[in-house]
C-alpha cells in the first residue's frame, strides 16, 4: 500500500479514532492500541477496539491439535484399523513414547476437554504440563486444573 493510500484509508475510517497515522517524510508511522498477553505460553495480541473478536472462532492451539490426534488415534486402535501402539507410531511417523503420551490425553475429564476446545482452559494447563502426567481420577484433574 502506498503512503497516500494508507493515510487516506485512515482518514476515511472515523470508527477508529485511536488509530493514528503520522507522515514523517520518509517514514509513515501507524499506531494501533493493543494489549499483549500470554495464553498457553504463546504471545497473543488483543485489539482494544474488539476487532479481533476473541472467542468467536476456536483456538487452533497445539493442545487442541493434540487432543484431536489423541482421539483419532484411539479410534484407529479401537476399530482395529491399527493393532498396536507400535503400529500406530510407525503409521504416523512418531516414536512409541510420543504416541503413548498423546493417547493419555483421551483420559482427560470431559469438562477439561470442553474448556480446552472452547478456549477456556485453566491457567497452567498446557501440553507440556500434561506430558508430565495426568491424574487418572477426573476429580483429581479438576482439582489440579480448576475451570473458572
Residue frames as a rotation matrix with the C-alpha (Angstrom) as fourth column:
UNK 1
0.588 0.809 0.000 0.00
0.809 -0.588 0.000 0.00
0.000 0.000 -1.000 0.00
UNK 2
-0.231 -0.666 0.709 1.37
0.625 -0.660 -0.417 3.40
0.746 0.346 0.569 -0.91
UNK 3
-0.870 -0.243 -0.428 1.80
0.490 -0.510 -0.707 6.22
-0.047 -0.826 0.562 1.60
UNK 4
-0.809 0.587 0.027 -1.10
-0.570 -0.796 0.205 8.32
0.142 0.151 0.978 0.25
UNK 5
-0.119 0.778 -0.617 -3.41
-0.205 0.589 0.782 5.27
0.972 0.219 0.089 0.19
UNK 6
-0.404 -0.116 -0.907 -2.52
0.760 0.509 -0.404 4.43
0.509 -0.853 -0.117 3.80
UNK 7
-0.963 0.017 -0.269 -3.20
0.150 -0.795 -0.587 7.93
-0.224 -0.606 0.763 5.01
UNK 8
-0.592 0.796 -0.123 -6.47
-0.703 -0.435 0.563 8.21
0.394 0.420 0.817 3.06
UNK 9
-0.179 0.511 -0.841 -7.69
0.254 0.850 0.462 4.85
0.951 -0.131 -0.282 4.40
UNK 10
-0.633 -0.127 -0.763 -7.12
0.770 -0.002 -0.638 6.11
0.079 -0.992 0.099 7.94
UNK 11
-0.947 0.266 -0.179 -8.86
-0.231 -0.953 -0.197 9.44
-0.223 -0.145 0.964 7.28
UNK 12
-0.444 0.813 -0.376 -11.86
-0.582 0.057 0.811 7.64
0.681 0.579 0.448 5.75
UNK 13
-0.125 0.352 -0.928 -12.41
0.466 0.846 0.258 5.50
0.876 -0.400 -0.270 8.87
UNK 14
-0.208 0.077 0.975 -13.92
-0.613 -0.787 -0.068 7.65
0.762 -0.612 0.211 11.64
UNK 15
0.803 0.560 -0.205 -14.81
-0.241 0.619 0.747 4.47
0.545 -0.551 0.632 13.57
UNK 16
0.500 -0.711 -0.494 -11.16
0.811 0.585 -0.022 4.03
0.305 -0.390 0.869 14.63
UNK 17
0.870 -0.113 0.481 -10.30
-0.147 -0.989 0.032 7.25
0.471 -0.099 -0.876 16.47
UNK 18
0.771 -0.591 0.238 -7.49
-0.231 0.089 0.969 5.57
-0.594 -0.802 -0.068 18.48
UNK 19
0.359 -0.653 0.667 -5.53
0.859 0.510 0.036 4.57
-0.364 0.560 0.744 15.39
UNK 20
0.642 -0.207 -0.739 -3.06
-0.212 -0.973 0.088 7.25
-0.737 0.100 -0.668 14.40
UNK 21
0.480 -0.528 0.700 -1.13
0.875 0.342 -0.342 7.67
-0.058 0.777 0.627 11.18
UNK 22
0.638 -0.367 -0.677 1.73
-0.078 -0.906 0.417 10.14
-0.766 -0.213 -0.607 11.09
UNK 23
0.813 -0.385 0.436 3.65
0.516 0.130 -0.847 11.12
0.269 0.914 0.304 7.97
UNK 24
0.619 -0.685 -0.384 7.31
0.101 -0.416 0.904 11.87
-0.779 -0.598 -0.189 8.80
UNK 25
0.213 -0.538 -0.815 8.56
-0.894 -0.444 0.060 12.38
-0.395 0.716 -0.576 5.27
UNK 26
-0.464 -0.506 -0.727 10.45
-0.770 0.637 0.048 9.17
0.439 0.582 -0.685 4.51
UNK 27
-0.944 0.093 -0.318 8.54
0.235 0.863 -0.446 7.18
0.233 -0.496 -0.837 7.13
UNK 28
-0.088 0.954 0.285 4.84
-0.583 -0.281 0.762 6.70
0.808 -0.099 0.581 7.89
UNK 29
-0.977 -0.198 0.082 4.08
-0.171 0.488 -0.856 5.64
0.130 -0.850 -0.511 11.47
UNK 30
-0.012 0.983 -0.182 0.88
-0.357 0.166 0.919 3.75
0.934 0.076 0.349 12.21
UNK 31
-0.912 -0.228 0.339 -0.11
-0.384 0.194 -0.902 3.32
0.140 -0.954 -0.265 15.87
UNK 32
0.035 0.911 -0.411 -2.78
-0.311 0.400 0.862 0.82
0.950 0.098 0.297 16.85
UNK 33
-0.253 -0.116 0.961 -3.64
-0.963 -0.061 -0.261 0.35
0.089 -0.991 -0.096 20.54
UNK 34
0.323 0.287 -0.902 -3.42
-0.250 0.945 0.211 -3.33
0.913 0.157 0.377 21.55
UNK 35
0.464 -0.219 0.858 -2.88
-0.847 0.172 0.502 -5.45
-0.258 -0.960 -0.106 24.64
UNK 36
-0.155 -0.566 -0.809 -0.32
-0.564 0.724 -0.398 -8.26
0.811 0.394 -0.432 24.68
UNK 37
0.308 0.212 0.927 -0.90
-0.909 0.355 0.220 -11.32
-0.282 -0.910 0.302 26.83
UNK 38
-0.772 -0.574 -0.274 0.25
-0.619 0.777 0.116 -14.92
0.146 0.259 -0.955 27.09
UNK 39
0.454 0.850 0.268 -2.05
-0.856 0.499 -0.131 -17.88
-0.245 -0.170 0.954 26.54
UNK 40
0.926 -0.113 0.359 -0.60
0.108 0.994 0.033 -21.34
-0.361 0.008 0.933 26.94
UNK 41
0.117 -0.993 0.006 2.90
0.494 0.063 0.867 -19.98
-0.861 -0.098 0.498 26.51
UNK 42
-0.242 -0.149 0.959 2.08
0.960 -0.177 0.215 -18.18
0.137 0.973 0.186 23.25
UNK 43
-0.786 -0.045 -0.617 2.14
0.195 -0.965 -0.178 -14.41
-0.587 -0.260 0.767 22.91
UNK 44
-0.113 0.842 0.527 -1.29
0.993 0.106 0.044 -13.14
-0.019 0.529 -0.849 21.86
UNK 45
-0.994 -0.105 0.016 -2.48
0.106 -0.990 0.091 -9.72
0.006 0.092 0.996 20.72
UNK 46
-0.123 0.988 -0.097 -5.90
0.960 0.093 -0.262 -8.32
-0.250 -0.125 -0.960 21.60
UNK 47
-0.658 -0.033 0.752 -7.05
0.413 -0.851 0.324 -5.25
0.630 0.524 0.574 19.70
UNK 48
-0.891 0.269 -0.366 -8.62
0.253 -0.376 -0.892 -2.78
-0.377 -0.887 0.267 22.11
UNK 49
-0.589 0.709 -0.388 -11.35
-0.798 -0.587 0.136 -1.90
-0.132 0.390 0.911 19.62
UNK 50
-0.028 0.591 0.807 -12.57
-0.396 0.734 -0.551 -5.52
-0.918 -0.335 0.214 19.69
UNK 51
0.326 0.184 -0.927 -11.87
-0.940 -0.046 -0.339 -6.09
-0.105 0.982 0.158 16.00
UNK 52
-0.690 -0.620 -0.373 -10.13
-0.650 0.758 -0.058 -9.40
0.319 0.202 -0.926 16.72
UNK 53
0.288 0.956 0.050 -13.33
-0.861 0.236 0.450 -10.72
0.419 -0.173 0.892 18.34
UNK 54
-0.773 -0.633 0.050 -11.75
-0.586 0.682 -0.437 -13.20
0.243 -0.367 -0.898 20.75
UNK 55
-0.647 0.469 0.601 -13.74
-0.234 0.627 -0.743 -16.35
-0.725 -0.622 -0.296 21.33
UNK 56
0.277 0.818 -0.505 -15.68
-0.798 -0.096 -0.594 -16.31
-0.535 0.567 0.626 18.05
UNK 57
0.554 -0.145 -0.820 -13.52
-0.556 0.668 -0.494 -18.93
0.620 0.730 0.289 16.39
UNK 58
0.985 -0.172 -0.020 -11.97
0.133 0.676 0.725 -21.94
-0.111 -0.717 0.689 18.11
UNK 59
0.425 -0.903 -0.059 -8.36
-0.805 -0.407 0.433 -21.61
-0.415 -0.136 -0.900 19.04
UNK 60
0.857 -0.209 -0.470 -6.01
-0.176 0.739 -0.650 -23.70
0.484 0.640 0.597 16.89
UNK 61
0.360 -0.749 0.557 -3.61
-0.925 -0.210 0.316 -24.33
-0.120 -0.628 -0.769 19.72
UNK 62
-0.474 -0.625 -0.620 -1.21
-0.640 0.728 -0.244 -27.23
0.605 0.281 -0.745 19.86
UNK 63
-0.821 0.227 0.523 -3.25
-0.362 0.501 -0.786 -28.58
-0.440 -0.835 -0.329 22.77
UNK 64
0.264 0.960 -0.099 -6.42
-0.653 0.102 -0.750 -28.78
-0.710 0.262 0.654 20.64
UNK 65
0.264 -0.245 -0.933 -4.47
-0.881 0.333 -0.337 -30.39
0.393 0.910 -0.128 17.82
UNK 66
-0.796 -0.605 -0.024 -3.01
-0.523 0.707 -0.476 -32.93
0.305 -0.367 -0.879 20.24
UNK 67
-0.432 0.729 0.531 -6.47
-0.450 0.336 -0.827 -33.74
-0.782 -0.596 0.182 21.62
UNK 68
0.518 0.631 -0.577 -7.81
-0.801 0.121 -0.586 -34.30
-0.300 0.766 0.568 18.10
UNK 69
-0.135 -0.676 -0.725 -4.86
-0.774 0.528 -0.348 -36.51
0.618 0.514 -0.594 17.28
UNK 70
-0.847 -0.205 0.490 -5.31
-0.507 0.587 -0.631 -38.50
-0.158 -0.783 -0.601 20.51
UNK 71
-0.027 0.930 0.366 -8.96
-0.478 0.309 -0.822 -39.23
-0.878 -0.197 0.437 19.84
UNK 72
0.522 0.132 -0.842 -8.29
-0.847 0.191 -0.496 -40.09
0.095 0.973 0.211 16.18
UNK 73
-0.479 -0.793 -0.377 -5.53
-0.686 0.606 -0.403 -42.49
0.548 0.066 -0.834 17.22
UNK 74
-0.680 0.303 0.667 -7.72
-0.484 0.498 -0.720 -44.02
-0.551 -0.812 -0.192 19.92
UNK 75
0.430 0.889 -0.160 -10.43
-0.666 0.192 -0.721 -44.64
-0.610 0.416 0.674 17.32
UNK 76
0.225 -0.423 -0.878 -7.89
-0.846 0.362 -0.391 -46.27
0.483 0.831 -0.277 14.99
UNK 77
-0.826 -0.554 0.109 -6.86
-0.520 0.670 -0.530 -48.65
0.220 -0.494 -0.841 17.78
UNK 78
-0.456 0.722 0.521 -10.40
-0.440 0.326 -0.837 -49.42
-0.774 -0.610 0.169 18.93
UNK 79
0.505 0.697 -0.509 -11.67
-0.768 0.094 -0.634 -50.04
-0.394 0.711 0.582 15.38
UNK 80
0.498 -0.399 0.770 -8.82
0.280 0.914 0.292 -52.45
-0.821 0.070 0.567 14.63
UNK 81
0.982 -0.186 -0.018 -7.51
-0.092 -0.397 -0.913 -50.25
0.163 0.899 -0.407 11.80
UNK 82
-0.054 -0.997 0.056 -4.22
-0.583 -0.014 -0.813 -50.31
0.811 -0.077 -0.580 13.72
UNK 83
0.587 0.386 -0.712 -3.48
0.127 0.824 0.552 -53.12
0.799 -0.415 0.435 16.15
UNK 84
0.344 -0.512 -0.787 -0.77
0.939 0.183 0.292 -51.78
-0.006 -0.840 0.543 18.45
UNK 85
0.803 -0.138 -0.580 0.88
0.056 -0.951 0.303 -48.61
-0.594 -0.276 -0.756 19.65
UNK 86
-0.294 -0.950 0.109 4.00
0.153 0.066 0.986 -49.61
-0.944 0.306 0.126 17.72
UNK 87
-0.357 0.246 0.901 1.98
0.926 0.217 0.308 -49.90
-0.119 0.945 -0.306 14.50
UNK 88
0.738 0.671 -0.078 0.21
0.667 -0.742 -0.066 -46.61
-0.102 -0.004 -0.995 15.29
UNK 89
0.426 -0.671 -0.607 3.53
-0.019 -0.677 0.736 -44.83
-0.905 -0.302 -0.301 15.86
UNK 90
-0.578 -0.671 0.464 5.00
0.412 0.251 0.876 -46.18
-0.704 0.698 0.132 12.61
UNK 91
-0.035 0.671 0.741 1.89
0.999 0.011 0.037 -45.24
0.017 0.741 -0.671 10.63
UNK 92
0.893 0.451 -0.005 2.04
0.449 -0.888 0.095 -41.66
0.039 -0.087 -0.995 11.96
UNK 93
0.316 -0.865 0.390 5.80
0.390 -0.257 -0.884 -41.17
0.865 0.432 0.256 11.78
UNK 94
0.364 -0.209 0.908 6.32
-0.789 -0.587 0.181 -40.73
0.495 -0.782 -0.378 15.53
UNK 95
-0.714 -0.605 -0.352 8.05
-0.296 0.717 -0.631 -42.78
0.634 -0.346 -0.691 18.18
UNK 96
-0.120 0.712 -0.692 6.08
0.528 0.636 0.563 -45.01
0.841 -0.298 -0.452 20.54
UNK 97
-0.627 -0.165 -0.761 6.86
0.766 -0.305 -0.565 -42.78
-0.139 -0.938 0.318 23.51
UNK 98
-0.935 0.307 -0.175 5.15
-0.331 -0.935 0.127 -39.80
-0.125 0.177 0.976 21.86
UNK 99
-0.451 0.806 -0.383 2.23
-0.186 0.334 0.924 -41.97
0.873 0.488 -0.001 20.79
UNK 100
-0.255 0.321 -0.912 1.69
0.842 0.537 -0.046 -43.10
0.475 -0.780 -0.407 24.39
UNK 101
-0.811 -0.095 -0.577 1.88
0.433 -0.760 -0.484 -39.52
-0.393 -0.642 0.658 25.74
UNK 102
-0.829 0.541 -0.140 -0.63
-0.510 -0.628 0.588 -38.29
0.230 0.559 0.797 23.15
UNK 103
-0.329 0.731 -0.598 -3.01
0.153 0.667 0.730 -41.20
0.932 0.149 -0.331 23.80
UNK 104
-0.670 0.041 -0.741 -3.06
0.742 0.087 -0.665 -40.29
0.037 -0.995 -0.089 27.51
UNK 105
-0.954 0.296 -0.042 -5.00
-0.295 -0.955 -0.030 -37.16
-0.049 -0.017 0.999 26.56
UNK 106
-0.371 0.863 -0.342 -8.06
-0.179 0.295 0.939 -39.34
0.911 0.409 0.045 25.97
UNK 107
-0.208 0.270 -0.940 -8.26
0.851 0.524 -0.038 -39.80
0.482 -0.808 -0.338 29.75
UNK 108
-0.977 -0.118 0.177 -8.87
0.039 -0.917 -0.397 -36.09
0.209 -0.382 0.900 30.41
UNK 109
-0.489 0.840 -0.234 -12.08
0.475 0.032 -0.879 -35.18
-0.731 -0.542 -0.415 32.20
UNK 110
-0.078 0.539 0.839 -14.82
0.990 -0.058 0.130 -34.20
0.118 0.840 -0.529 29.74
UNK 111
0.831 0.391 -0.396 -15.14
0.474 -0.870 0.134 -30.79
-0.292 -0.299 -0.908 31.43
UNK 112
0.067 -0.898 -0.435 -11.45
0.017 -0.435 0.900 -30.10
-0.998 -0.068 -0.014 30.76
UNK 113
-0.579 -0.231 0.782 -11.73
0.725 0.294 0.623 -31.22
-0.374 0.927 -0.002 27.13
UNK 114
0.392 0.822 0.412 -14.73
0.911 -0.409 -0.051 -28.93
0.126 0.396 -0.910 26.64
UNK 115
0.752 -0.160 -0.639 -12.91
0.180 -0.883 0.433 -26.00
-0.634 -0.440 -0.636 28.26
UNK 116
-0.339 -0.939 0.052 -9.84
0.232 -0.030 0.972 -26.56
-0.912 0.341 0.228 26.06
UNK 117
-0.425 0.235 0.874 -11.88
0.903 0.172 0.393 -26.71
-0.058 0.957 -0.286 22.86
UNK 118
0.650 0.749 0.130 -13.80
0.745 -0.662 0.086 -23.57
0.151 0.041 -0.988 23.90
UNK 119
-0.023 -0.754 0.657 -10.53
0.346 -0.622 -0.702 -21.74
0.938 0.211 0.275 24.59
UNK 120
0.551 0.303 0.777 -11.26
-0.572 -0.541 0.617 -21.56
0.607 -0.785 -0.124 28.34
UNK 121
0.384 -0.421 -0.822 -8.60
0.474 0.854 -0.216 -23.96
0.792 -0.307 0.527 29.56
UNK 122
0.950 -0.011 -0.313 -7.40
0.294 -0.317 0.902 -23.37
-0.109 -0.948 -0.298 33.10
UNK 123
0.605 -0.791 0.094 -4.22
-0.753 -0.607 -0.254 -21.42
0.258 0.083 -0.963 33.70
UNK 124
-0.182 -0.813 0.553 -1.25
-0.878 0.388 0.281 -23.77
-0.442 -0.434 -0.785 33.68
UNK 125
0.374 0.344 0.861 -2.98
0.066 0.916 -0.395 -26.47
-0.925 0.205 0.320 31.66
UNK 126
0.227 -0.426 -0.876 -0.53
-0.930 -0.361 -0.065 -26.85
-0.288 0.830 -0.478 28.81
UNK 127
0.813 -0.002 -0.582 0.56
-0.324 0.829 -0.456 -29.69
0.484 0.559 0.674 26.59
UNK 128
-0.231 -0.971 -0.065 3.92
-0.338 0.142 -0.930 -29.66
0.913 -0.193 -0.361 28.35
UNK 129
-0.440 0.138 0.887 2.22
-0.897 -0.022 -0.441 -29.93
-0.041 -0.990 0.133 31.76
UNK 130
0.634 0.762 0.134 0.01
-0.741 0.648 -0.175 -32.79
-0.220 0.012 0.975 30.57
UNK 131
0.464 -0.544 -0.699 3.04
-0.346 0.616 -0.708 -34.63
0.815 0.570 0.098 29.18
UNK 132
-0.555 -0.699 0.451 4.41
-0.665 0.046 -0.746 -34.79
0.500 -0.714 -0.490 32.73
UNK 133
-0.917 0.277 -0.286 1.43
0.369 0.860 -0.352 -36.87
0.149 -0.428 -0.891 33.81
UNK 134
-0.376 0.887 0.268 -2.34
-0.592 -0.452 0.667 -36.81
0.713 0.092 0.696 34.06
UNK 135
-0.720 0.201 0.664 -4.12
-0.551 0.415 -0.724 -37.98
-0.421 -0.888 -0.188 37.22
UNK 136
-0.924 0.380 -0.046 -6.39
0.285 0.763 0.581 -40.93
0.256 0.523 -0.813 36.46
UNK 137
-0.251 0.866 -0.433 -9.27
0.889 0.029 -0.457 -39.54
-0.384 -0.499 -0.777 38.53
UNK 138
-0.067 0.324 0.944 -11.33
0.685 -0.672 0.280 -36.83
0.725 0.665 -0.177 36.86
UNK 139
0.900 0.395 -0.182 -11.90
0.388 -0.540 0.747 -35.27
0.197 -0.743 -0.639 40.31
UNK 140
0.278 -0.887 -0.368 -8.12
0.629 -0.121 0.768 -35.02
-0.725 -0.445 0.525 40.81
UNK 141
-0.426 -0.403 0.810 -7.73
0.896 -0.315 0.314 -33.48
0.128 0.859 0.495 37.36
UNK 142
0.327 0.661 0.675 -10.40
0.509 -0.725 0.464 -30.86
0.797 0.192 -0.573 38.08
UNK 143
0.873 -0.114 -0.474 -8.79
0.413 -0.344 0.843 -30.11
-0.259 -0.932 -0.253 41.46
UNK 144
-0.107 -0.994 0.001 -5.39
0.766 -0.082 0.638 -29.63
-0.634 0.069 0.770 39.79
UNK 145
-0.951 -0.170 0.258 -6.76
0.305 -0.642 0.703 -27.55
0.046 0.747 0.663 36.91
UNK 146
-0.281 0.911 -0.301 -9.97
0.586 -0.085 -0.806 -25.84
-0.760 -0.402 -0.510 38.14
UNK 147
-0.516 0.246 0.820 -12.19
0.757 -0.317 0.571 -24.38
0.400 0.916 -0.023 35.43
UNK 148
-0.899 0.165 -0.405 -13.43
0.106 -0.816 -0.569 -20.85
-0.424 -0.555 0.716 36.07
